[in-house]
Each structure stands twice: as C-alpha cells, then as structure tokens.
Amino acid sequence: MSSSLSPSSVTVGLELPELVVDVSAAQLIFFSAATYNAHRTHYDYRWATEVEGHPDLVIHGGLQSARAAKLVTDWAGPSL
C-alpha cells in the first residue's frame, strides 16, 4: 500500500484507502494480555453477547487506533 506522497500532494478531502481487518478471538486475547485489559467483552463471547448485549466480541479501542495509525503510515510512505 505504500506510496510516495509528498507533503504538497496531501490536501483536504484526500481519501485514505479502505481498511478491512478480520480480528480473531485469539488476537483479542493477546491484545488484552499485552495491554493488561481483563474486560471480558474482549475475549468471552458468552459474556459479551449475553451479559452485556453486544452482537459479538468487542474490539479494543487501542487496537482500532493502532490499525488506523498503521493504515496512515503505510499510505503516506516514508516521505511524509
């Protein structure tokens, strides 16, 4: 995805490419452990859906932020 953007080529309204990420339950467990986040909504499907009423496991805000940051840095390339 890396491109060679120059600062002058980045304008308001320029769109980033779409990011589609499949996050596995195992990845959520590992991210929970790495960030010391023991909230069960991230790794216990039954808890997340039956107790808290979510449609599925909840993806950590920090994991979403990390993915978004990687998208931007991959998109911008090393020149920005």
FILUM-347776 format. One record per residue: residue number from 1; chain; x, y, z of N, C-alpha, C in turn. Coordinates in steps of 0.1 Angstrom, whole numbers. Layout:
N
+-----+-------+-------+-------+-------+-------+-------+-------+-------+-------+-------+
:  nr : kette :   n_u :   n_v :   n_w :  ca_u :  ca_v :  ca_w :   c_u :   c_v :   c_w :
+-----+-------+-------+-------+-------+-------+-------+-------+-------+-------+-------+
: NUM :     A :     X :     Y :     Z :     X :     Y :     Z :     X :     Y :     Z :
...
+-----+-------+-------+-------+-------+-------+-------+-------+-------+-------+-------+
//
This chain:
80
+-----+-------+-------+-------+-------+-------+-------+-------+-------+-------+-------+
:  nr : kette :   n_u :   n_v :   n_w :  ca_u :  ca_v :  ca_w :   c_u :   c_v :   c_w :
+-----+-------+-------+-------+-------+-------+-------+-------+-------+-------+-------+
:   1 :     A :     8 :   -12 :     0 :     0 :     0 :     0 :     9 :    12 :     0 :
:   2 :     A :    21 :    11 :     3 :    30 :    23 :     4 :    31 :    31 :    -9 :
:   3 :     A :    29 :    44 :    -7 :    30 :    52 :   -19 :    41 :    63 :   -15 :
:   4 :     A :    45 :    71 :   -25 :    54 :    81 :   -22 :    48 :    94 :   -23 :
:   5 :     A :    41 :    98 :   -12 :    34 :   111 :   -12 :    44 :   122 :    -8 :
:   6 :     A :    41 :   133 :   -13 :    49 :   145 :    -9 :    40 :   153 :     0 :
:   7 :     A :    45 :   161 :     9 :    36 :   169 :    17 :    27 :   178 :     9 :
:   8 :     A :    31 :   183 :    -2 :    23 :   192 :   -11 :    12 :   185 :   -18 :
:   9 :     A :    13 :   172 :   -19 :     2 :   164 :   -25 :    -9 :   160 :   -16 :
:  10 :     A :    -8 :   163 :    -3 :   -18 :   159 :     6 :   -27 :   172 :     8 :
:  11 :     A :   -40 :   170 :     5 :   -50 :   181 :     5 :   -62 :   176 :    13 :
:  12 :     A :   -69 :   186 :    18 :   -82 :   184 :    25 :   -91 :   176 :    16 :
:  13 :     A :   -97 :   165 :    21 :  -106 :   157 :    13 :  -100 :   145 :     6 :
:  14 :     A :   -87 :   144 :     6 :   -80 :   133 :     1 :   -83 :   121 :     9 :
:  15 :     A :   -88 :   110 :     3 :   -93 :    99 :    10 :   -82 :    88 :    11 :
:  16 :     A :   -82 :    82 :    23 :   -74 :    70 :    26 :   -80 :    58 :    19 :
:  17 :     A :   -72 :    48 :    16 :   -78 :    35 :    11 :   -86 :    29 :    22 :
:  18 :     A :   -96 :    21 :    18 :  -104 :    14 :    28 :   -95 :     3 :    35 :
:  19 :     A :   -98 :     2 :    48 :   -91 :    -8 :    56 :  -101 :   -18 :    61 :
:  20 :     A :   -99 :   -31 :    57 :  -108 :   -42 :    62 :   -99 :   -51 :    70 :
:  21 :     A :  -102 :   -53 :    82 :   -94 :   -62 :    91 :  -102 :   -73 :    97 :
:  22 :     A :   -99 :   -85 :    96 :  -105 :   -96 :   103 :   -98 :   -98 :   116 :
:  23 :     A :  -104 :   -95 :   127 :   -98 :   -97 :   140 :  -103 :  -110 :   146 :
:  24 :     A :   -94 :  -119 :   150 :   -97 :  -132 :   156 :   -99 :  -130 :   171 :
:  25 :     A :  -106 :  -140 :   177 :  -107 :  -140 :   191 :   -93 :  -142 :   198 :
:  26 :     A :   -84 :  -149 :   192 :   -71 :  -151 :   197 :   -63 :  -138 :   197 :
:  27 :     A :   -65 :  -130 :   187 :   -58 :  -117 :   186 :   -64 :  -108 :   197 :
:  28 :     A :   -77 :  -108 :   200 :   -82 :  -100 :   210 :   -77 :  -105 :   224 :
:  29 :     A :   -75 :  -118 :   226 :   -70 :  -123 :   239 :   -56 :  -118 :   240 :
:  30 :     A :   -48 :  -119 :   230 :   -34 :  -114 :   231 :   -33 :   -99 :   233 :
:  31 :     A :   -41 :   -92 :   227 :   -41 :   -77 :   229 :   -45 :   -74 :   243 :
:  32 :     A :   -55 :   -81 :   248 :   -60 :   -79 :   262 :   -48 :   -82 :   271 :
:  33 :     A :   -41 :   -92 :   269 :   -29 :   -96 :   278 :   -18 :   -85 :   277 :
:  34 :     A :   -15 :   -81 :   264 :    -5 :   -71 :   262 :    -8 :   -58 :   268 :
:  35 :     A :   -20 :   -54 :   269 :   -24 :   -41 :   275 :   -30 :   -42 :   289 :
:  36 :     A :   -29 :   -54 :   295 :   -34 :   -56 :   308 :   -49 :   -52 :   309 :
:  37 :     A :   -57 :   -55 :   299 :   -71 :   -52 :   299 :   -79 :   -65 :   300 :
:  38 :     A :   -84 :   -67 :   312 :   -90 :   -80 :   315 :  -105 :   -80 :   313 :
:  39 :     A :  -111 :   -69 :   307 :  -125 :   -69 :   305 :  -130 :   -80 :   296 :
:  40 :     A :  -139 :   -87 :   301 :  -144 :  -100 :   294 :  -151 :   -97 :   281 :
:  41 :     A :  -155 :   -85 :   278 :  -162 :   -83 :   265 :  -152 :   -85 :   253 :
:  42 :     A :  -139 :   -85 :   256 :  -129 :   -86 :   245 :  -126 :  -101 :   242 :
:  43 :     A :  -129 :  -110 :   251 :  -124 :  -124 :   249 :  -135 :  -135 :   253 :
:  44 :     A :  -145 :  -131 :   259 :  -155 :  -141 :   264 :  -168 :  -138 :   256 :
:  45 :     A :  -170 :  -146 :   245 :  -182 :  -144 :   236 :  -195 :  -144 :   244 :
:  46 :     A :  -197 :  -154 :   253 :  -209 :  -155 :   260 :  -211 :  -143 :   269 :
:  47 :     A :  -201 :  -138 :   276 :  -202 :  -126 :   284 :  -206 :  -114 :   275 :
:  48 :     A :  -199 :  -112 :   265 :  -201 :  -101 :   256 :  -215 :  -100 :   250 :
:  49 :     A :  -220 :  -112 :   246 :  -233 :  -112 :   240 :  -245 :  -113 :   249 :
:  50 :     A :  -244 :  -122 :   259 :  -255 :  -125 :   268 :  -256 :  -115 :   280 :
:  51 :     A :  -244 :  -112 :   286 :  -244 :  -103 :   297 :  -245 :   -88 :   293 :
:  52 :     A :  -236 :   -85 :   284 :  -235 :   -71 :   280 :  -244 :   -67 :   268 :
:  53 :     A :  -249 :   -77 :   261 :  -258 :   -74 :   250 :  -251 :   -70 :   237 :
:  54 :     A :  -238 :   -72 :   235 :  -231 :   -68 :   223 :  -234 :   -79 :   212 :
:  55 :     A :  -233 :   -76 :   200 :  -236 :   -86 :   189 :  -224 :   -96 :   188 :
:  56 :     A :  -213 :   -93 :   193 :  -201 :  -101 :   192 :  -190 :   -96 :   202 :
:  57 :     A :  -178 :  -102 :   201 :  -168 :   -97 :   210 :  -165 :   -82 :   206 :
:  58 :     A :  -160 :   -75 :   216 :  -158 :   -60 :   214 :  -143 :   -58 :   211 :
:  59 :     A :  -140 :   -51 :   200 :  -126 :   -48 :   196 :  -121 :   -37 :   204 :
:  60 :     A :  -109 :   -38 :   210 :  -103 :   -28 :   219 :  -102 :   -14 :   211 :
:  61 :     A :  -105 :    -3 :   217 :  -102 :    10 :   211 :   -88 :    11 :   207 :
:  62 :     A :   -79 :     7 :   216 :   -65 :     8 :   213 :   -60 :     0 :   201 :
:  63 :     A :   -66 :   -12 :   199 :   -63 :   -20 :   187 :   -68 :   -13 :   175 :
:  64 :     A :   -80 :    -7 :   175 :   -85 :     1 :   164 :   -76 :    12 :   161 :
:  65 :     A :   -72 :    19 :   171 :   -63 :    31 :   169 :   -50 :    26 :   163 :
:  66 :     A :   -44 :    15 :   167 :   -32 :    10 :   162 :   -33 :     6 :   147 :
:  67 :     A :   -44 :     0 :   144 :   -47 :    -3 :   130 :   -48 :     9 :   121 :
:  68 :     A :   -55 :    19 :   126 :   -57 :    32 :   119 :   -44 :    39 :   117 :
:  69 :     A :   -35 :    39 :   127 :   -22 :    45 :   126 :   -14 :    38 :   116 :
:  70 :     A :   -14 :    25 :   116 :    -7 :    17 :   106 :   -11 :    20 :    92 :
:  71 :     A :   -25 :    21 :    90 :   -30 :    25 :    77 :   -25 :    38 :    72 :
:  72 :     A :   -25 :    48 :    80 :   -20 :    61 :    76 :    -5 :    61 :    73 :
:  73 :     A :     3 :    54 :    81 :    17 :    54 :    79 :    21 :    46 :    66 :
:  74 :     A :    13 :    35 :    64 :    15 :    27 :    52 :    11 :    35 :    40 :
:  75 :     A :     0 :    42 :    41 :    -5 :    50 :    30 :     5 :    62 :    26 :
:  76 :     A :     9 :    69 :    37 :    18 :    81 :    35 :    32 :    77 :    30 :
:  77 :     A :    37 :    66 :    34 :    50 :    62 :    30 :    61 :    69 :    38 :
:  78 :     A :    73 :    67 :    35 :    84 :    72 :    43 :    87 :    87 :    40 :
:  79 :     A :    81 :    93 :    30 :    85 :   107 :    26 :    77 :   117 :    34 :
:  80 :     A :    66 :   113 :    41 :    59 :   123 :    49 :    63 :   122 :    63 :
+-----+-------+-------+-------+-------+-------+-------+-------+-------+-------+-------+
//
